[in-house]
Amino acid sequence: MSAQRLKKTDGETPYLRLQKLYVKDLSFENPHAPDIFQETGKPEMEVHLGLKNKKLEGDYWEVSLTITATMKAGENDKTIFLAEIEHCGVFVVKNIPEQQREVVLAVDAPTMMFPFTRQIISQATVDGGFAPFLLEPVNFAYLFQNARKEETTSG
């Protein structure tokens, strides 16, 4: 959590802590096995990322990071694998003003979660018979700022 972004309110120190990580949903599909292991050609990867949060009781928030990764190859654009995960974290969020809390839940929380989400996807691809698929690091601050710009220009 960026100390520059968060300031004390009414003498209370802003507080963010990851309480629990869990997989809400995980799916790995290898629809053309074992034939796909003989496929030649350069595979192409498509990755979609989603993020949402939900207020729980008290000072608790659930942050949900959803990733869908599809690898395709060959002349017929066959699906090599499809991996989907909804990875969640429960965070304690205290003394953070509403306008700053939005940034904390959209930037700081998923930044804390992402290395674990990345590892789960990587392990699923290995267990599916493929080389580890390592998601590129995600700049959640950039994504948040870009989404705000789009809202401003379209709304």
N, C-alpha and C positions, 0 to 999 in steps of 0.2 A: 504494500500500500504506500503510495507516494506521500511523504510527509509534507511536501509542498502543496499538494491538493487538499489535504485535510487539515482543518484548523479546529482548535478547541471551541466548543460552543457552551456557554454558560459554565465555564470552568471544568467541564467534563472532557476527558481525553477520548478522541475517536478510537473505535476498537473494531477490528475485523479479525476473525479467527475461523479457520476451517475446522469444523466439528466432526464431519463424517463424509467419506466418499463412498459411492456405491454405483453399481451398474444397474440401471433400471431396465434396459433392453439391450440385447446383443444378438446379432445375427451375422452368420458367415455362410455365403452360398458359393458353391463350386459346381455350377449346373452342367458343365460339359466334361466333368472328370470321368474317366481318365484320359479321354481323347485330347483334352486341351493341353496336356503336358507335351504333346507332340507338335503343337501349333508353332509355326514360325512367323516371323514378322515382328515389327516393333510394337509393343503394347502401348496403349494410351490410357492415362489415368484421369478420371474426373472425380473431383472431391467437392462435396457440398457441406457447409457448416451452418448450424443453427444454434441460437442461444436464447434462452428465456429464463425468467426468474419468477418465483412465487413466494409471497409472504406466508410464513408459517406462524405458529403461536409465539408470543413474546418477541424476543429480539432475534428470532431465527428466520432465515431465508433459504429456500432451495434454489440453486442455480443449476440449470440443465444445459449441457453441451451435447448437441446432436451432430454426428458426423456420418456421412454416407460416402463411401469410396468405391468406385466402380472401375475395374480394369478390363479393357477390351483389346482384342487383337485379331489379326487375320483379315482375309479378304471379305468375309461376311460380317466383320465387326462383332465376333462372338464375345460374349462375356466370359472373361477368365475367372474373375471372382467379384463378388459384391459383399462388402462388409459394412454393417450399420451398427452404430452404438448410440445409446442415450446414456450418458455418464453424468451423474448428479453429485452435487456437494451440498451439504447443509453448513451454512455459515452463521456465526454469531455476528450481528451487526449492531453496534451500540454507539450512540452519540454522534451519528453522522447525519447531517442535514439532508433533507429529501433530494435537493438538486445535486449534492455530492454523492449520495447513496446510489443514484442511477449509474454514475461512472464506476463506482466501486464494484457494483454487481455485474456490469458489462465489460469491465477491463481487468480489475485486480483479481476478482474471484476466478474467472475462466483462465487467467494466466497461471494461477496457482494449480488449477486442475489439469491443464493441458498435458504436462509431461506424463501423467498417469494415464490419461485417455490415449495418448500416442502409444504408450507401451502396450496397452490392451489390444489395440488394433494391430500392432506389430506382431504380437504373440498369436493372435487369431490367424493371421496370414501364414505364419510358420506352421501352426497346427493344421492348416488347410493344405499343406504340401508345397508352399511357395517360399521364396526368399522373404526375409522380413520387409514389410512395407513401412517405411518411416515417414510419417507426415512431416512436411516442412513446418518449422516454427511459425506461429501465427502472431501477428501484431494486433492484439485486440484493441489497443488505443487507436490505431489507424482505422480499423473497422468501425469503431464507435464514432469517431469524428466524421468519417465518410458517410455513415448512416444519418448523422445529424445534418450534414450538408444537403443530402438528398431530400430529407424531410423539409428543410427550409426552402429549397428551390421548387419542390413539387406541391407544397402546402401553402 
